[in-house]
Amino acid sequence: MPKMKTNSSAKKRFTLTGTGKIARKNAYKSHILTKMSTKRKRNLGHTSMVHDADMGNVKRMLCIGK
């Protein structure tokens, strides 16, 4: 059986943390930033964790074991 291929778009967007969680970047930080407050833009710059409901799909795209 051939090897599983990692989804190329997923490997660019998600990183695995040391504790096994999956980190992601926040949306709404690419353009039309003039109407946003500085505080909101600063907080969107931080990373977040993938929600438990989406963890299975993301792990499948990254070919990470269950």
PDB file of N, CA, C, O and CB in Angstrom:
ATOM      1  N   MET A   1       0.847  -1.184   0.000  1.00  0.00           N
ATOM      2  CA  MET A   1       0.000   0.000   0.000  1.00  0.00           C
ATOM      3  C   MET A   1       0.889   1.243   0.000  1.00  0.00           C
ATOM      4  O   MET A   1       1.888   1.281   0.719  1.00  0.00           O
ATOM      5  CB  MET A   1      -0.962   0.000   1.227  1.00  0.00           C
ATOM      6  N   PRO A   2       0.544   2.258  -0.792  1.00  0.00           N
ATOM      7  CA  PRO A   2       1.403   3.445  -0.852  1.00  0.00           C
ATOM      8  C   PRO A   2       1.319   4.277   0.420  1.00  0.00           C
ATOM      9  O   PRO A   2       0.382   4.162   1.210  1.00  0.00           O
ATOM     10  CB  PRO A   2       1.027   4.303  -2.048  1.00  0.00           C
ATOM     11  N   LYS A   3       2.330   5.117   0.588  1.00  0.00           N
ATOM     12  CA  LYS A   3       2.352   5.997   1.750  1.00  0.00           C
ATOM     13  C   LYS A   3       1.257   7.049   1.637  1.00  0.00           C
ATOM     14  O   LYS A   3       0.855   7.426   0.536  1.00  0.00           O
ATOM     15  CB  LYS A   3       3.726   6.668   1.898  1.00  0.00           C
ATOM     16  N   MET A   4       0.780   7.520   2.787  1.00  0.00           N
ATOM     17  CA  MET A   4      -0.211   8.586   2.811  1.00  0.00           C
ATOM     18  C   MET A   4       0.483   9.907   2.530  1.00  0.00           C
ATOM     19  O   MET A   4       1.578  10.158   3.035  1.00  0.00           O
ATOM     20  CB  MET A   4      -0.955   8.630   4.171  1.00  0.00           C
ATOM     21  N   LYS A   5      -0.143  10.744   1.732  1.00  0.00           N
ATOM     22  CA  LYS A   5       0.424  12.055   1.440  1.00  0.00           C
ATOM     23  C   LYS A   5      -0.182  13.097   2.365  1.00  0.00           C
ATOM     24  O   LYS A   5      -1.391  13.120   2.595  1.00  0.00           O
ATOM     25  CB  LYS A   5       0.190  12.439  -0.034  1.00  0.00           C
ATOM     26  N   THR A   6       0.684  13.961   2.891  1.00  0.00           N
ATOM     27  CA  THR A   6       0.233  15.075   3.714  1.00  0.00           C
ATOM     28  C   THR A   6      -0.380  16.131   2.813  1.00  0.00           C
ATOM     29  O   THR A   6       0.143  16.411   1.734  1.00  0.00           O
ATOM     30  CB  THR A   6       1.399  15.668   4.549  1.00  0.00           C
ATOM     31  N   ASN A   7      -1.480  16.716   3.247  1.00  0.00           N
ATOM     32  CA  ASN A   7      -2.108  17.800   2.508  1.00  0.00           C
ATOM     33  C   ASN A   7      -1.170  19.007   2.521  1.00  0.00           C
ATOM     34  O   ASN A   7      -0.804  19.494   3.591  1.00  0.00           O
ATOM     35  CB  ASN A   7      -3.501  18.163   3.117  1.00  0.00           C
ATOM     36  N   SER A   8      -0.778  19.492   1.340  1.00  0.00           N
ATOM     37  CA  SER A   8       0.230  20.548   1.246  1.00  0.00           C
ATOM     38  C   SER A   8      -0.247  21.858   1.856  1.00  0.00           C
ATOM     39  O   SER A   8       0.542  22.584   2.460  1.00  0.00           O
ATOM     40  CB  SER A   8       0.614  20.770  -0.200  1.00  0.00           C
ATOM     41  N   SER A   9      -1.526  22.167   1.703  1.00  0.00           N
ATOM     42  CA  SER A   9      -2.026  23.418   2.275  1.00  0.00           C
ATOM     43  C   SER A   9      -2.085  23.338   3.794  1.00  0.00           C
ATOM     44  O   SER A   9      -1.878  24.343   4.474  1.00  0.00           O
ATOM     45  CB  SER A   9      -3.414  23.750   1.711  1.00  0.00           C
ATOM     46  N   ALA A  10      -2.365  22.153   4.336  1.00  0.00           N
ATOM     47  CA  ALA A  10      -2.461  21.995   5.784  1.00  0.00           C
ATOM     48  C   ALA A  10      -1.089  22.096   6.439  1.00  0.00           C
ATOM     49  O   ALA A  10      -0.968  22.673   7.520  1.00  0.00           O
ATOM     50  CB  ALA A  10      -3.110  20.655   6.131  1.00  0.00           C
ATOM     51  N   LYS A  11      -0.063  21.553   5.812  1.00  0.00           N
ATOM     52  CA  LYS A  11       1.253  21.594   6.450  1.00  0.00           C
ATOM     53  C   LYS A  11       1.816  23.007   6.490  1.00  0.00           C
ATOM     54  O   LYS A  11       2.706  23.292   7.292  1.00  0.00           O
ATOM     55  CB  LYS A  11       2.219  20.675   5.721  1.00  0.00           C
ATOM     56  N   LYS A  12       1.313  23.900   5.636  1.00  0.00           N
ATOM     57  CA  LYS A  12       1.734  25.298   5.676  1.00  0.00           C
ATOM     58  C   LYS A  12       0.969  26.100   6.723  1.00  0.00           C
ATOM     59  O   LYS A  12       1.448  27.144   7.167  1.00  0.00           O
ATOM     60  CB  LYS A  12       1.552  25.933   4.311  1.00  0.00           C
ATOM     61  N   ARG A  13      -0.209  25.632   7.125  1.00  0.00           N
ATOM     62  CA  ARG A  13      -1.082  26.406   8.001  1.00  0.00           C
ATOM     63  C   ARG A  13      -1.063  25.971   9.456  1.00  0.00           C
ATOM     64  O   ARG A  13      -1.367  26.771  10.341  1.00  0.00           O
ATOM     65  CB  ARG A  13      -2.466  26.332   7.498  1.00  0.00           C
ATOM     66  N   PHE A  14      -0.713  24.719   9.721  1.00  0.00           N
ATOM     67  CA  PHE A  14      -0.790  24.189  11.081  1.00  0.00           C
ATOM     68  C   PHE A  14       0.580  23.734  11.555  1.00  0.00           C
ATOM     69  O   PHE A  14       1.397  23.258  10.767  1.00  0.00           O
ATOM     70  CB  PHE A  14      -1.789  23.028  11.155  1.00  0.00           C
ATOM     71  N   THR A  15       0.823  23.888  12.868  1.00  0.00           N
ATOM     72  CA  THR A  15       2.049  23.376  13.469  1.00  0.00           C
ATOM     73  C   THR A  15       1.690  22.553  14.697  1.00  0.00           C
ATOM     74  O   THR A  15       0.733  22.864  15.407  1.00  0.00           O
ATOM     75  CB  THR A  15       3.019  24.533  13.842  1.00  0.00           C
ATOM     76  N   LEU A  16       2.447  21.525  14.935  1.00  0.00           N
ATOM     77  CA  LEU A  16       2.231  20.648  16.074  1.00  0.00           C
ATOM     78  C   LEU A  16       3.036  21.169  17.259  1.00  0.00           C
ATOM     79  O   LEU A  16       4.231  21.437  17.131  1.00  0.00           O
ATOM     80  CB  LEU A  16       2.626  19.185  15.734  1.00  0.00           C
ATOM     81  N   THR A  17       2.387  21.314  18.410  1.00  0.00           N
ATOM     82  CA  THR A  17       3.065  21.793  19.604  1.00  0.00           C
ATOM     83  C   THR A  17       3.718  20.618  20.327  1.00  0.00           C
ATOM     84  O   THR A  17       3.510  19.461  19.962  1.00  0.00           O
ATOM     85  CB  THR A  17       2.078  22.533  20.538  1.00  0.00           C
ATOM     86  N   GLY A  18       4.490  20.918  21.334  1.00  0.00           N
ATOM     87  CA  GLY A  18       5.178  19.877  22.077  1.00  0.00           C
ATOM     88  C   GLY A  18       4.243  18.982  22.855  1.00  0.00           C
ATOM     89  O   GLY A  18       4.573  17.823  23.110  1.00  0.00           O
ATOM     90  N   THR A  19       3.087  19.488  23.239  1.00  0.00           N
ATOM     91  CA  THR A  19       2.127  18.687  24.003  1.00  0.00           C
ATOM     92  C   THR A  19       1.170  17.906  23.111  1.00  0.00           C
ATOM     93  O   THR A  19       0.297  17.199  23.615  1.00  0.00           O
ATOM     94  CB  THR A  19       1.336  19.580  24.929  1.00  0.00           C
ATOM     95  N   GLY A  20       1.321  18.023  21.788  1.00  0.00           N
ATOM     96  CA  GLY A  20       0.474  17.270  20.869  1.00  0.00           C
ATOM     97  C   GLY A  20      -0.718  18.032  20.348  1.00  0.00           C
ATOM     98  O   GLY A  20      -1.504  17.491  19.571  1.00  0.00           O
ATOM     99  N   LYS A  21      -0.873  19.286  20.761  1.00  0.00           N
ATOM    100  CA  LYS A  21      -1.963  20.100  20.230  1.00  0.00           C
ATOM    101  C   LYS A  21      -1.544  20.672  18.880  1.00  0.00           C
ATOM    102  O   LYS A  21      -0.367  20.641  18.519  1.00  0.00           O
ATOM    103  CB  LYS A  21      -2.347  21.240  21.220  1.00  0.00           C
ATOM    104  N   ILE A  22      -2.513  21.191  18.146  1.00  0.00           N
ATOM    105  CA  ILE A  22      -2.227  21.763  16.837  1.00  0.00           C
ATOM    106  C   ILE A  22      -2.524  23.254  16.885  1.00  0.00           C
ATOM    107  O   ILE A  22      -3.634  23.669  17.220  1.00  0.00           O
ATOM    108  CB  ILE A  22      -3.057  21.063  15.719  1.00  0.00           C
ATOM    109  N   ALA A  23      -1.515  24.056  16.545  1.00  0.00           N
ATOM    110  CA  ALA A  23      -1.649  25.509  16.567  1.00  0.00           C
ATOM    111  C   ALA A  23      -2.023  26.015  15.182  1.00  0.00           C
ATOM    112  O   ALA A  23      -1.678  25.408  14.168  1.00  0.00           O
ATOM    113  CB  ALA A  23      -0.344  26.174  17.051  1.00  0.00           C
ATOM    114  N   ARG A  24      -2.734  27.136  15.159  1.00  0.00           N
ATOM    115  CA  ARG A  24      -3.156  27.750  13.903  1.00  0.00           C
ATOM    116  C   ARG A  24      -3.055  29.265  14.044  1.00  0.00           C
ATOM    117  O   ARG A  24      -2.979  29.787  15.156  1.00  0.00           O
ATOM    118  CB  ARG A  24      -4.609  27.318  13.521  1.00  0.00           C
ATOM    119  N   LYS A  25      -3.055  29.962  12.923  1.00  0.00           N
ATOM    120  CA  LYS A  25      -3.070  31.417  12.949  1.00  0.00           C
ATOM    121  C   LYS A  25      -4.505  31.905  12.847  1.00  0.00           C
ATOM    122  O   LYS A  25      -5.373  31.198  12.334  1.00  0.00           O
ATOM    123  CB  LYS A  25      -2.209  32.002  11.806  1.00  0.00           C
ATOM    124  N   ASN A  26      -4.753  33.106  13.332  1.00  0.00           N
ATOM    125  CA  ASN A  26      -6.093  33.671  13.288  1.00  0.00           C
ATOM    126  C   ASN A  26      -6.386  34.271  11.927  1.00  0.00           C
ATOM    127  O   ASN A  26      -5.478  34.720  11.228  1.00  0.00           O
ATOM    128  CB  ASN A  26      -6.262  34.722  14.371  1.00  0.00           C
ATOM    129  N   ALA A  27      -7.641  34.278  11.558  1.00  0.00           N
ATOM    130  CA  ALA A  27      -8.079  34.846  10.294  1.00  0.00           C
ATOM    131  C   ALA A  27      -8.254  36.363  10.439  1.00  0.00           C
ATOM    132  O   ALA A  27      -8.075  36.912  11.526  1.00  0.00           O
ATOM    133  CB  ALA A  27      -9.399  34.182   9.827  1.00  0.00           C
ATOM    134  N   TYR A  28      -8.596  37.019   9.358  1.00  0.00           N
ATOM    135  CA  TYR A  28      -8.906  38.459   9.309  1.00  0.00           C
ATOM    136  C   TYR A  28      -7.691  39.332   9.604  1.00  0.00           C
ATOM    137  O   TYR A  28      -7.825  40.380  10.234  1.00  0.00           O
ATOM    138  CB  TYR A  28     -10.011  38.786  10.297  1.00  0.00           C
ATOM    139  N   LYS A  29      -6.510  38.914   9.157  1.00  0.00           N
ATOM    140  CA  LYS A  29      -5.304  39.701   9.403  1.00  0.00           C
ATOM    141  C   LYS A  29      -4.554  39.976   8.106  1.00  0.00           C
ATOM    142  O   LYS A  29      -3.364  40.289   8.143  1.00  0.00           O
ATOM    143  CB  LYS A  29      -4.389  38.980  10.395  1.00  0.00           C
ATOM    144  N   SER A  30      -5.230  39.865   6.949  1.00  0.00           N
ATOM    145  CA  SER A  30      -4.507  39.973   5.679  1.00  0.00           C
ATOM    146  C   SER A  30      -4.686  41.313   4.984  1.00  0.00           C
ATOM    147  O   SER A  30      -3.712  41.862   4.469  1.00  0.00           O
ATOM    148  CB  SER A  30      -4.947  38.886   4.758  1.00  0.00           C
ATOM    149  N   HIS A  31      -5.889  41.853   4.952  1.00  0.00           N
ATOM    150  CA  HIS A  31      -6.094  43.134   4.262  1.00  0.00           C
ATOM    151  C   HIS A  31      -7.298  43.845   4.860  1.00  0.00           C
ATOM    152  O   HIS A  31      -8.025  43.276   5.673  1.00  0.00           O
ATOM    153  CB  HIS A  31      -6.292  42.921   2.734  1.00  0.00           C
ATOM    154  N   ILE A  32      -7.504  45.094   4.452  1.00  0.00           N
ATOM    155  CA  ILE A  32      -8.536  45.985   5.001  1.00  0.00           C
ATOM    156  C   ILE A  32      -8.350  46.109   6.513  1.00  0.00           C
ATOM    157  O   ILE A  32      -9.272  45.856   7.289  1.00  0.00           O
ATOM    158  CB  ILE A  32      -9.969  45.455   4.666  1.00  0.00           C
ATOM    159  N   LEU A  33      -7.154  46.498   6.912  1.00  0.00           N
ATOM    160  CA  LEU A  33      -6.835  46.590   8.329  1.00  0.00           C
ATOM    161  C   LEU A  33      -6.985  48.005   8.871  1.00  0.00           C
ATOM    162  O   LEU A  33      -6.818  48.215  10.072  1.00  0.00           O
ATOM    163  CB  LEU A  33      -5.433  46.102   8.569  1.00  0.00           C
ATOM    164  N   THR A  34      -7.299  48.988   8.014  1.00  0.00           N
ATOM    165  CA  THR A  34      -7.363  50.375   8.474  1.00  0.00           C
ATOM    166  C   THR A  34      -8.560  50.614   9.384  1.00  0.00           C
ATOM    167  O   THR A  34      -8.508  51.489  10.248  1.00  0.00           O
ATOM    168  CB  THR A  34      -7.424  51.322   7.285  1.00  0.00           C
ATOM    169  N   LYS A  35      -9.623  49.862   9.210  1.00  0.00           N
ATOM    170  CA  LYS A  35     -10.813  50.069  10.052  1.00  0.00           C
ATOM    171  C   LYS A  35     -10.723  49.348  11.389  1.00  0.00           C
ATOM    172  O   LYS A  35     -11.533  49.593  12.283  1.00  0.00           O
ATOM    173  CB  LYS A  35     -12.052  49.606   9.318  1.00  0.00           C
ATOM    174  N   MET A  36      -9.742  48.459  11.529  1.00  0.00           N
ATOM    175  CA  MET A  36      -9.595  47.716  12.783  1.00  0.00           C
ATOM    176  C   MET A  36      -8.789  48.519  13.793  1.00  0.00           C
ATOM    177  O   MET A  36      -7.898  49.290  13.435  1.00  0.00           O
ATOM    178  CB  MET A  36      -8.924  46.358  12.531  1.00  0.00           C
ATOM    179  N   SER A  37      -9.120  48.322  15.051  1.00  0.00           N
ATOM    180  CA  SER A  37      -8.352  48.972  16.100  1.00  0.00           C
ATOM    181  C   SER A  37      -6.995  48.279  16.241  1.00  0.00           C
ATOM    182  O   SER A  37      -6.826  47.124  15.850  1.00  0.00           O
ATOM    183  CB  SER A  37      -9.125  48.950  17.444  1.00  0.00           C
ATOM    184  N   THR A  38      -6.049  49.003  16.800  1.00  0.00           N
ATOM    185  CA  THR A  38      -4.715  48.450  17.011  1.00  0.00           C
ATOM    186  C   THR A  38      -4.762  47.244  17.940  1.00  0.00           C
ATOM    187  O   THR A  38      -4.042  46.268  17.730  1.00  0.00           O
ATOM    188  CB  THR A  38      -3.781  49.515  17.581  1.00  0.00           C
ATOM    189  N   LYS A  39      -5.598  47.309  18.956  1.00  0.00           N
ATOM    190  CA  LYS A  39      -5.726  46.208  19.913  1.00  0.00           C
ATOM    191  C   LYS A  39      -6.225  44.945  19.224  1.00  0.00           C
ATOM    192  O   LYS A  39      -5.724  43.850  19.480  1.00  0.00           O
ATOM    193  CB  LYS A  39      -6.675  46.595  21.055  1.00  0.00           C
ATOM    194  N   ARG A  40      -7.210  45.100  18.353  1.00  0.00           N
ATOM    195  CA  ARG A  40      -7.766  43.928  17.666  1.00  0.00           C
ATOM    196  C   ARG A  40      -6.741  43.298  16.734  1.00  0.00           C
ATOM    197  O   ARG A  40      -6.613  42.074  16.680  1.00  0.00           O
ATOM    198  CB  ARG A  40      -9.020  44.316  16.876  1.00  0.00           C
ATOM    199  N   LYS A  41      -6.006  44.138  15.996  1.00  0.00           N
ATOM    200  CA  LYS A  41      -4.980  43.616  15.100  1.00  0.00           C
ATOM    201  C   LYS A  41      -3.862  42.919  15.875  1.00  0.00           C
ATOM    202  O   LYS A  41      -3.354  41.888  15.435  1.00  0.00           O
ATOM    203  CB  LYS A  41      -4.403  44.743  14.247  1.00  0.00           C
ATOM    204  N   ARG A  42      -3.480  43.468  17.012  1.00  0.00           N
ATOM    205  CA  ARG A  42      -2.432  42.872  17.832  1.00  0.00           C
ATOM    206  C   ARG A  42      -2.864  41.504  18.354  1.00  0.00           C
ATOM    207  O   ARG A  42      -2.078  40.557  18.341  1.00  0.00           O
ATOM    208  CB  ARG A  42      -2.075  43.798  19.001  1.00  0.00           C
ATOM    209  N   ASN A  43      -4.103  41.399  18.809  1.00  0.00           N
ATOM    210  CA  ASN A  43      -4.593  40.123  19.332  1.00  0.00           C
ATOM    211  C   ASN A  43      -4.770  39.079  18.240  1.00  0.00           C
ATOM    212  O   ASN A  43      -4.648  37.886  18.516  1.00  0.00           O
ATOM    213  CB  ASN A  43      -5.906  40.328  20.052  1.00  0.00           C
ATOM    214  N   LEU A  44      -5.053  39.491  17.013  1.00  0.00           N
ATOM    215  CA  LEU A  44      -5.174  38.545  15.904  1.00  0.00           C
ATOM    216  C   LEU A  44      -3.814  38.005  15.479  1.00  0.00           C
ATOM    217  O   LEU A  44      -3.744  36.987  14.790  1.00  0.00           O
ATOM    218  CB  LEU A  44      -5.862  39.209  14.716  1.00  0.00           C
ATOM    219  N   GLY A  45      -2.749  38.661  15.873  1.00  0.00           N
ATOM    220  CA  GLY A  45      -1.421  38.203  15.508  1.00  0.00           C
ATOM    221  C   GLY A  45      -0.960  36.988  16.271  1.00  0.00           C
ATOM    222  O   GLY A  45      -0.036  36.301  15.835  1.00  0.00           O
ATOM    223  N   HIS A  46      -1.586  36.702  17.412  1.00  0.00           N
ATOM    224  CA  HIS A  46      -1.208  35.547  18.215  1.00  0.00           C
ATOM    225  C   HIS A  46      -1.740  34.264  17.590  1.00  0.00           C
ATOM    226  O   HIS A  46      -2.659  34.298  16.771  1.00  0.00           O
ATOM    227  CB  HIS A  46      -1.726  35.697  19.651  1.00  0.00           C
ATOM    228  N   THR A  47      -1.167  33.148  17.976  1.00  0.00           N
ATOM    229  CA  THR A  47      -1.658  31.862  17.478  1.00  0.00           C
ATOM    230  C   THR A  47      -2.745  31.329  18.406  1.00  0.00           C
ATOM    231  O   THR A  47      -2.797  31.674  19.587  1.00  0.00           O
ATOM    232  CB  THR A  47      -0.499  30.839  17.355  1.00  0.00           C
ATOM    233  N   SER A  48      -3.602  30.491  17.860  1.00  0.00           N
ATOM    234  CA  SER A  48      -4.662  29.837  18.614  1.00  0.00           C
ATOM    235  C   SER A  48      -4.524  28.335  18.432  1.00  0.00           C
ATOM    236  O   SER A  48      -3.761  27.867  17.588  1.00  0.00           O
ATOM    237  CB  SER A  48      -6.068  30.329  18.160  1.00  0.00           C
ATOM    238  N   MET A  49      -5.261  27.597  19.221  1.00  0.00           N
ATOM    239  CA  MET A  49      -5.271  26.148  19.093  1.00  0.00           C
ATOM    240  C   MET A  49      -6.479  25.713  18.269  1.00  0.00           C
ATOM    241  O   MET A  49      -7.526  26.360  18.293  1.00  0.00           O
ATOM    242  CB  MET A  49      -5.286  25.474  20.482  1.00  0.00           C
ATOM    243  N   VAL A  50      -6.324  24.625  17.551  1.00  0.00           N
ATOM    244  CA  VAL A  50      -7.430  24.065  16.775  1.00  0.00           C
ATOM    245  C   VAL A  50      -8.460  23.509  17.749  1.00  0.00           C
ATOM    246  O   VAL A  50      -8.102  22.871  18.739  1.00  0.00           O
ATOM    247  CB  VAL A  50      -6.931  22.953  15.785  1.00  0.00           C
ATOM    248  N   HIS A  51      -9.734  23.749  17.472  1.00  0.00           N
ATOM    249  CA  HIS A  51     -10.817  23.289  18.335  1.00  0.00           C
ATOM    250  C   HIS A  51     -10.919  21.770  18.275  1.00  0.00           C
ATOM    251  O   HIS A  51     -10.567  21.145  17.275  1.00  0.00           O
ATOM    252  CB  HIS A  51     -12.157  23.938  17.925  1.00  0.00           C
ATOM    253  N   ASP A  52     -11.408  21.192  19.365  1.00  0.00           N
ATOM    254  CA  ASP A  52     -11.524  19.737  19.457  1.00  0.00           C
ATOM    255  C   ASP A  52     -12.414  19.154  18.358  1.00  0.00           C
ATOM    256  O   ASP A  52     -12.171  18.043  17.886  1.00  0.00           O
ATOM    257  CB  ASP A  52     -12.073  19.348  20.819  1.00  0.00           C
ATOM    258  N   ALA A  53     -13.443  19.901  17.951  1.00  0.00           N
ATOM    259  CA  ALA A  53     -14.353  19.402  16.922  1.00  0.00           C
ATOM    260  C   ALA A  53     -13.660  19.297  15.566  1.00  0.00           C
ATOM    261  O   ALA A  53     -14.054  18.479  14.735  1.00  0.00           O
ATOM    262  CB  ALA A  53     -15.577  20.309  16.815  1.00  0.00           C
ATOM    263  N   ASP A  54     -12.637  20.113  15.333  1.00  0.00           N
ATOM    264  CA  ASP A  54     -11.925  20.097  14.057  1.00  0.00           C
ATOM    265  C   ASP A  54     -10.646  19.273  14.098  1.00  0.00           C
ATOM    266  O   ASP A  54      -9.991  19.097  13.071  1.00  0.00           O
ATOM    267  CB  ASP A  54     -11.599  21.501  13.640  1.00  0.00           C
ATOM    268  N   MET A  55     -10.290  18.775  15.253  1.00  0.00           N
ATOM    269  CA  MET A  55      -9.006  18.095  15.416  1.00  0.00           C
ATOM    270  C   MET A  55      -8.886  16.864  14.528  1.00  0.00           C
ATOM    271  O   MET A  55      -7.823  16.611  13.962  1.00  0.00           O
ATOM    272  CB  MET A  55      -8.811  17.698  16.862  1.00  0.00           C
ATOM    273  N   GLY A  56      -9.956  16.104  14.402  1.00  0.00           N
ATOM    274  CA  GLY A  56      -9.900  14.894  13.579  1.00  0.00           C
ATOM    275  C   GLY A  56      -9.619  15.194  12.126  1.00  0.00           C
ATOM    276  O   GLY A  56      -8.812  14.513  11.494  1.00  0.00           O
ATOM    277  N   ASN A  57     -10.283  16.216  11.580  1.00  0.00           N
ATOM    278  CA  ASN A  57     -10.064  16.569  10.178  1.00  0.00           C
ATOM    279  C   ASN A  57      -8.648  17.072   9.943  1.00  0.00           C
ATOM    280  O   ASN A  57      -8.022  16.727   8.941  1.00  0.00           O
ATOM    281  CB  ASN A  57     -11.067  17.625   9.736  1.00  0.00           C
ATOM    282  N   VAL A  58      -8.143  17.884  10.858  1.00  0.00           N
ATOM    283  CA  VAL A  58      -6.798  18.435  10.692  1.00  0.00           C
ATOM    284  C   VAL A  58      -5.754  17.332  10.813  1.00  0.00           C
ATOM    285  O   VAL A  58      -4.789  17.308  10.049  1.00  0.00           O
ATOM    286  CB  VAL A  58      -6.529  19.541  11.733  1.00  0.00           C
ATOM    287  N   LYS A  59      -5.936  16.426  11.756  1.00  0.00           N
ATOM    288  CA  LYS A  59      -4.994  15.319  11.900  1.00  0.00           C
ATOM    289  C   LYS A  59      -5.003  14.419  10.680  1.00  0.00           C
ATOM    290  O   LYS A  59      -3.962  13.891  10.292  1.00  0.00           O
ATOM    291  CB  LYS A  59      -5.316  14.509  13.140  1.00  0.00           C
ATOM    292  N   ARG A  60      -6.150  14.241  10.081  1.00  0.00           N
ATOM    293  CA  ARG A  60      -6.237  13.440   8.875  1.00  0.00           C
ATOM    294  C   ARG A  60      -5.479  14.101   7.726  1.00  0.00           C
ATOM    295  O   ARG A  60      -4.798  13.428   6.953  1.00  0.00           O
ATOM    296  CB  ARG A  60      -7.696  13.218   8.489  1.00  0.00           C
ATOM    297  N   MET A  61      -5.602  15.432   7.620  1.00  0.00           N
ATOM    298  CA  MET A  61      -4.891  16.143   6.549  1.00  0.00           C
ATOM    299  C   MET A  61      -3.381  16.108   6.766  1.00  0.00           C
ATOM    300  O   MET A  61      -2.613  16.087   5.804  1.00  0.00           O
ATOM    301  CB  MET A  61      -5.371  17.600   6.464  1.00  0.00           C
ATOM    302  N   LEU A  62      -2.951  16.100   8.039  1.00  0.00           N
ATOM    303  CA  LEU A  62      -1.518  16.089   8.345  1.00  0.00           C
ATOM    304  C   LEU A  62      -0.955  14.680   8.471  1.00  0.00           C
ATOM    305  O   LEU A  62       0.245  14.512   8.688  1.00  0.00           O
ATOM    306  CB  LEU A  62      -1.259  16.849   9.625  1.00  0.00           C
ATOM    307  N   CYS A  63      -1.806  13.666   8.337  1.00  0.00           N
ATOM    308  CA  CYS A  63      -1.415  12.255   8.457  1.00  0.00           C
ATOM    309  C   CYS A  63      -0.794  11.974   9.808  1.00  0.00           C
ATOM    310  O   CYS A  63       0.223  11.288   9.907  1.00  0.00           O
ATOM    311  CB  CYS A  63      -0.437  11.870   7.349  1.00  0.00           C
ATOM    312  N   ILE A  64      -1.419  12.514  10.858  1.00  0.00           N
ATOM    313  CA  ILE A  64      -0.985  12.260  12.230  1.00  0.00           C
ATOM    314  C   ILE A  64      -1.861  11.153  12.783  1.00  0.00           C
ATOM    315  O   ILE A  64      -3.074  11.160  12.574  1.00  0.00           O
ATOM    316  CB  ILE A  64      -1.068  13.554  13.120  1.00  0.00           C
ATOM    317  N   GLY A  65      -1.264  10.207  13.483  1.00  0.00           N
ATOM    318  CA  GLY A  65      -2.008   9.085  14.037  1.00  0.00           C
ATOM    319  C   GLY A  65      -3.038   9.526  15.063  1.00  0.00           C
ATOM    320  O   GLY A  65      -2.951  10.624  15.613  1.00  0.00           O
ATOM    321  N   LYS A  66      -3.993   8.679  15.311  1.00  0.00           N
ATOM    322  CA  LYS A  66      -5.078   8.975  16.238  1.00  0.00           C
ATOM    323  C   LYS A  66      -4.573   9.002  17.605  1.00  0.00           C
ATOM    324  O   LYS A  66      -5.337   9.236  18.541  1.00  0.00           O
ATOM    325  CB  LYS A  66      -6.189   7.990  16.131  1.00  0.00           C
TER     326      LYS A  66
END
